Amino acid sequence: MAVRVIKFKTLEKNLSGRAGWKELLCPSAGSVLALLIGRDGCPGCVKFKPAFEKLARAFAGRRGRPAKFARIHISCPGGSMTESIRAKKLLGHYFYPTAVVLARSKDLGVFEYHRAISPSIPELQRAVTAALRAAKILAGK
């Protein structure tokens, strides 16, 4: 399973007054999305990216409804932090890389199951697995 890359500018443009960024990225009941928020010039992001992609491939081979994986890429052209500041305000993170695990319930919408700054891969794997169980229960399946 490939990791979907979402440019922050595109995410920002696609938001409407009715739906927030979490609802936009995790649209169906029972779904789970593991996100990696990273930016240009971030050494931690460069180091974490291959491990995140490897984790996505590991989940692709599982039975049942697989978790989806995506990266939100924040651009810093010429070292400008303007987009990073907007992203931090919208996404609610402070440091890079930040991993977020979202799940959608049937009745209450999207909830944030896990958030961590540069988590270990085993920690992120446990969070995604637990979110899949919770999402299944909350989707009434």
PASEBA-1860 file (N, C-alpha, C; in nm, 3 decimals):
! residues 141
1> MAVRVIKF> 0.085/-0.118/0.000/0.000/0.000/0.000/0.089/0.123/0.000 ~ 0.062/0.210/-0.090/0.141/0.332/-0.100/0.095/0.434/0.004 ~ 0.187/0.516/0.045/0.156/0.625/0.135/0.114/0.744/0.048 ~ -0.006/0.791/0.070/-0.057/0.905/-0.006/0.012/1.033/0.044 ~ 0.057/1.115/-0.049/0.121/1.242/-0.013/0.021/1.354/-0.039 ~ -0.004/1.432/0.066/-0.098/1.543/0.059/-0.021/1.671/0.082 ~ -0.022/1.759/-0.015/0.045/1.888/0.005/-0.045/1.974/0.092 ~ 0.015/2.041/0.190/-0.064/2.121/0.283/-0.148/2.225/0.209
9> KTLEKNLS> -0.090/2.289/0.109/-0.166/2.391/0.034/-0.292/2.332/-0.028 ~ -0.284/2.211/-0.078/-0.400/2.144/-0.138/-0.504/2.113/-0.031 ~ -0.460/2.064/0.084/-0.551/2.036/0.194/-0.624/2.163/0.236 ~ -0.549/2.270/0.248/-0.605/2.400/0.288/-0.712/2.446/0.189 ~ -0.685/2.430/0.060/-0.780/2.472/-0.045/-0.908/2.388/-0.044 ~ -0.896/2.260/-0.009/-1.011/2.169/-0.014/-1.101/2.175/0.109 ~ -1.060/2.247/0.210/-1.144/2.258/0.330/-1.264/2.346/0.304 ~ -1.375/2.307/0.360/-1.496/2.389/0.348/-1.537/2.430/0.489
17> GRAGWKEL> -1.632/2.519/0.499/-1.681/2.562/0.628/-1.752/2.452/0.704 ~ -1.801/2.351/0.632/-1.878/2.243/0.695/-1.792/2.132/0.751 ~ -1.679/2.105/0.689/-1.597/1.991/0.731/-1.456/2.038/0.765 ~ -1.403/1.984/0.873/-1.266/2.014/0.911/-1.170/1.920/0.840 ~ -1.042/1.938/0.866/-0.941/1.858/0.796/-0.950/1.710/0.832 ~ -0.988/1.678/0.955/-0.997/1.537/0.994/-1.110/1.468/0.919 ~ -1.224/1.535/0.908/-1.339/1.478/0.836/-1.307/1.460/0.688 ~ -1.233/1.554/0.633/-1.195/1.546/0.492/-1.104/1.426/0.465
25> LCPSAGSV> -1.012/1.400/0.555/-0.913/1.294/0.532/-0.959/1.155/0.575 ~ -1.059/1.147/0.661/-1.107/1.018/0.713/-1.259/1.012/0.695 ~ -1.307/0.991/0.571/-1.448/1.011/0.541/-1.546/0.900/0.574 ~ -1.502/0.775/0.586/-1.602/0.668/0.603/-1.594/0.600/0.739 ~ -1.710/0.561/0.790/-1.720/0.497/0.920/-1.636/0.370/0.924 ~ -1.564/0.353/1.032/-1.480/0.235/1.048/-1.341/0.251/0.990 ~ -1.315/0.364/0.927/-1.184/0.383/0.865/-1.082/0.438/0.964 ~ -0.956/0.405/0.938/-0.844/0.452/1.019/-0.740/0.510/0.926
33> LALLIGRD> -0.685/0.625/0.964/-0.582/0.691/0.885/-0.465/0.725/0.974 ~ -0.347/0.677/0.937/-0.223/0.714/1.005/-0.158/0.824/0.922 ~ -0.133/0.936/0.985/-0.076/1.053/0.917/0.063/1.084/0.970 ~ 0.149/1.128/0.881/0.279/1.179/0.921/0.284/1.323/0.873 ~ 0.300/1.417/0.964/0.309/1.558/0.930/0.456/1.594/0.926 ~ 0.502/1.638/0.809/0.644/1.673/0.793/0.661/1.794/0.705 ~ 0.781/1.851/0.707/0.808/1.970/0.627/0.943/1.961/0.559 ~ 0.962/2.049/0.462/1.091/2.062/0.394/1.200/2.093/0.496
41> GCPGCVKF> 1.317/2.037/0.474/1.433/2.070/0.556/1.432/2.012/0.696 ~ 1.346/1.918/0.722/1.338/1.857/0.856/1.415/1.725/0.855 ~ 1.530/1.719/0.924/1.609/1.594/0.924/1.533/1.477/0.985 ~ 1.455/1.502/1.090/1.377/1.395/1.153/1.273/1.339/1.058 ~ 1.214/1.426/0.975/1.113/1.382/0.878/1.175/1.291/0.773 ~ 1.293/1.330/0.725/1.364/1.250/0.624/1.398/1.113/0.680 ~ 1.438/1.109/0.806/1.476/0.982/0.870/1.354/0.895/0.897 ~ 1.241/0.954/0.934/1.121/0.880/0.972/1.044/0.827/0.851
49> KPAFEKLA> 1.051/0.897/0.739/0.972/0.863/0.620/0.986/0.717/0.574 ~ 1.107/0.662/0.557/1.117/0.521/0.512/1.055/0.422/0.609 ~ 1.069/0.446/0.739/1.010/0.356/0.838/0.857/0.363/0.833 ~ 0.803/0.482/0.811/0.658/0.501/0.800/0.605/0.428/0.676 ~ 0.678/0.437/0.565/0.639/0.368/0.442/0.646/0.216/0.459 ~ 0.745/0.169/0.532/0.756/0.025/0.559/0.639/-0.023/0.644 ~ 0.599/0.058/0.743/0.484/0.024/0.826/0.356/0.018/0.742 ~ 0.341/0.111/0.650/0.223/0.112/0.561/0.218/-0.017/0.479
57> RAFAGRRG> 0.332/-0.061/0.428/0.336/-0.186/0.350/0.301/-0.306/0.438 ~ 0.344/-0.305/0.564/0.312/-0.415/0.655/0.162/-0.424/0.680 ~ 0.096/-0.309/0.694/-0.049/-0.309/0.718/-0.127/-0.344/0.591 ~ -0.068/-0.321/0.475/-0.137/-0.351/0.350/-0.164/-0.501/0.335 ~ -0.079/-0.583/0.393/-0.095/-0.727/0.381/-0.190/-0.788/0.482 ~ -0.248/-0.709/0.570/-0.338/-0.763/0.672/-0.478/-0.786/0.617 ~ -0.547/-0.878/0.681/-0.686/-0.907/0.642/-0.778/-0.801/0.698 ~ -0.898/-0.800/0.644/-0.998/-0.704/0.693/-0.975/-0.566/0.632
65> RPAKFARI> -1.036/-0.470/0.691/-1.025/-0.332/0.642/-0.889/-0.275/0.684 ~ -0.802/-0.249/0.587/-0.670/-0.200/0.624/-0.672/-0.052/0.663 ~ -0.577/-0.015/0.743/-0.560/0.127/0.774/-0.499/0.194/0.651 ~ -0.529/0.321/0.635/-0.469/0.399/0.526/-0.357/0.482/0.586 ~ -0.259/0.514/0.504/-0.144/0.591/0.547/-0.125/0.709/0.454 ~ -0.094/0.824/0.512/-0.072/0.945/0.433/0.031/1.034/0.501 ~ 0.095/1.114/0.419/0.187/1.215/0.470/0.135/1.352/0.429 ~ 0.132/1.445/0.524/0.100/1.584/0.490/0.234/1.655/0.478
73> HISCPGGS> 0.260/1.706/0.357/0.388/1.771/0.329/0.372/1.923/0.335 ~ 0.453/1.986/0.417/0.450/2.131/0.432/0.575/2.187/0.365 ~ 0.553/2.277/0.271/0.663/2.337/0.195/0.718/2.460/0.265 ~ 0.847/2.477/0.253/0.915/2.594/0.310/1.007/2.653/0.204 ~ 0.950/2.709/0.096/1.034/2.760/-0.013/1.124/2.872/0.035 ~ 1.252/2.859/0.002/1.349/2.961/0.041/1.364/2.976/0.191 ~ 1.325/2.874/0.267/1.336/2.879/0.412/1.222/2.953/0.480 ~ 1.122/2.994/0.403/1.008/3.064/0.461/0.925/2.969/0.547
81> MTESIRAK> 0.890/3.013/0.666/0.811/2.930/0.757/0.663/2.968/0.758 ~ 0.619/3.047/0.661/0.480/3.092/0.655/0.383/2.975/0.648 ~ 0.407/2.881/0.557/0.318/2.766/0.544/0.323/2.679/0.669 ~ 0.440/2.665/0.728/0.455/2.585/0.850/0.371/2.645/0.964 ~ 0.371/2.775/0.976/0.294/2.841/1.082/0.144/2.820/1.058 ~ 0.099/2.834/0.933/-0.043/2.809/0.901/-0.080/2.664/0.931 ~ 0.010/2.571/0.895/-0.016/2.429/0.919/-0.025/2.400/1.069 ~ 0.062/2.459/1.146/0.060/2.436/1.291/-0.071/2.486/1.351
89> KLLGHYFY> -0.120/2.598/1.303/-0.248/2.651/1.353/-0.363/2.560/1.315 ~ -0.365/2.511/1.192/-0.475/2.428/1.144/-0.469/2.285/1.200 ~ -0.352/2.223/1.196/-0.338/2.083/1.232/-0.311/2.061/1.381 ~ -0.273/2.167/1.451/-0.253/2.158/1.595/-0.128/2.085/1.639 ~ -0.025/2.086/1.557/0.102/2.023/1.597/0.204/2.132/1.628 ~ 0.313/2.093/1.692/0.417/2.190/1.728/0.552/2.154/1.670 ~ 0.580/2.025/1.657/0.711/1.979/1.613/0.698/1.887/1.493 ~ 0.810/1.865/1.427/0.818/1.774/1.313/0.916/1.662/1.344
97> PTAVVLAR> 0.890/1.541/1.299/0.764/1.493/1.244/0.664/1.463/1.356 ~ 0.538/1.481/1.325/0.430/1.445/1.417/0.346/1.337/1.349 ~ 0.318/1.231/1.423/0.232/1.124/1.372/0.096/1.135/1.440 ~ -0.010/1.121/1.361/-0.147/1.129/1.411/-0.224/1.008/1.357 ~ -0.299/0.943/1.445/-0.384/0.831/1.402/-0.529/0.874/1.423 ~ -0.604/0.877/1.313/-0.745/0.916/1.315/-0.832/0.794/1.290 ~ -0.951/0.794/1.349/-1.049/0.689/1.323/-1.186/0.756/1.314 ~ -1.277/0.694/1.241/-1.411/0.751/1.227/-1.513/0.654/1.284
105> SKDLGVFE> -1.597/0.708/1.372/-1.707/0.630/1.427/-1.831/0.653/1.341 ~ -1.928/0.567/1.360/-2.052/0.576/1.282/-2.132/0.700/1.321 ~ -2.141/0.728/1.450/-2.230/0.834/1.498/-2.162/0.965/1.532 ~ -2.039/0.959/1.578/-1.976/1.080/1.631/-1.867/1.139/1.542 ~ -1.845/1.082/1.428/-1.746/1.138/1.336/-1.604/1.095/1.368 ~ -1.511/1.177/1.326/-1.368/1.144/1.337/-1.317/1.180/1.476 ~ -1.235/1.091/1.530/-1.168/1.122/1.656/-1.020/1.092/1.641 ~ -0.941/1.165/1.716/-0.797/1.145/1.715/-0.764/1.038/1.817
113> YHRAISPS> -0.715/0.925/1.769/-0.687/0.813/1.858/-0.549/0.828/1.922 ~ -0.454/0.882/1.847/-0.316/0.889/1.895/-0.245/1.006/1.828 ~ -0.157/1.071/1.901/-0.072/1.177/1.845/0.061/1.172/1.919 ~ 0.170/1.175/1.843/0.302/1.170/1.905/0.406/1.238/1.816 ~ 0.504/1.295/1.880/0.616/1.356/1.810/0.722/1.250/1.789 ~ 0.754/1.226/1.664/0.857/1.129/1.628/0.849/0.999/1.709 ~ 0.733/0.931/1.702/0.717/0.808/1.782/0.804/0.695/1.728 ~ 0.822/0.595/1.811/0.890/0.475/1.761/0.792/0.403/1.669
121> IPELQRAV> 0.843/0.325/1.578/0.756/0.250/1.487/0.671/0.148/1.563 ~ 0.726/0.076/1.662/0.639/-0.015/1.738/0.524/0.059/1.810 ~ 0.550/0.178/1.861/0.444/0.257/1.926/0.336/0.294/1.825 ~ 0.377/0.338/1.707/0.282/0.376/1.603/0.204/0.253/1.554 ~ 0.271/0.140/1.542/0.205/0.016/1.500/0.097/-0.025/1.601 ~ 0.129/-0.016/1.730/0.030/-0.048/1.834/-0.089/0.047/1.828 ~ -0.062/0.175/1.805/-0.170/0.275/1.799/-0.262/0.249/1.680 ~ -0.206/0.216/1.565/-0.288/0.189/1.446/-0.371/0.063/1.468
129> TAALRAAK> -0.311/-0.041/1.523/-0.382/-0.166/1.550/-0.498/-0.143/1.647 ~ -0.473/-0.069/1.753/-0.578/-0.040/1.851/-0.687/0.048/1.790 ~ -0.649/0.144/1.706/-0.748/0.231/1.641/-0.836/0.150/1.545 ~ -0.780/0.051/1.478/-0.859/-0.035/1.390/-0.965/-0.111/1.469 ~ -0.927/-0.162/1.586/-1.024/-0.232/1.672/-1.133/-0.136/1.719 ~ -1.093/-0.019/1.764/-1.191/0.080/1.813/-1.284/0.126/1.701 ~ -1.230/0.151/1.584/-1.311/0.198/1.472/-1.412/0.093/1.430 ~ -1.373/-0.031/1.434/-1.464/-0.141/1.398/-1.581/-0.145/1.495
137> ILAGK> -1.552/-0.133/1.624/-1.658/-0.134/1.725/-1.749/-0.012/1.710 ~ -1.689/0.105/1.691/-1.765/0.228/1.683/-1.839/0.245/1.551 ~ -1.804/0.164/1.452/-1.876/0.168/1.325/-1.992/0.070/1.327 ~ -2.005/-0.005/1.436/-2.113/-0.100/1.448/-2.094/-0.224/1.364 ~ -1.968/-0.263/1.344/-1.939/-0.380/1.261/-1.887/-0.494/1.344
END
